[in-house]
Amino acid sequence: MKIALGSDHGGYSLKQSLIPFLQGKDIEVADAGTNSEDSVDYPDFAERVALLVAHGEADAGILVCGTGIGISIAANKVPGIRAALVTDAFMARMAKEHNNANVLVLGGRVIDETTAQELVAAWLDASFEGGRHQKRLDKIAHLEQKYRCS
């Protein structure tokens, strides 16, 4: 499995802590930056990770900014991306089981490293349930098509 990992300056420290955690689970990490705590714009890193996932160059993505809010909004602008901001293990599990989230979003100034690892593990261990949930994802895809700007 390959995960694209990206953050802005507010999520840099947490992003860095996730690299050895993921590698310890035999997951290949594609680090899409940022590479320091110098101020940067989160939409740039949301786009990098979202495109890697949308184009199939990564199986999934993880994004981190200060709260996770801005970077999740930006990532969800890329068609085919279902980025879910989570704050507890139940949300992380449901993001995969019900929404088939292909990008997990965390807040670097909201949760600590241990919690982040728990959330990532819950998301990775979960599986999409399909069934009634697929119908809803199909409706989301329809909305993307319906309102796509050319």
Disulfide bonds with the S-S distance in Angstrom:
none
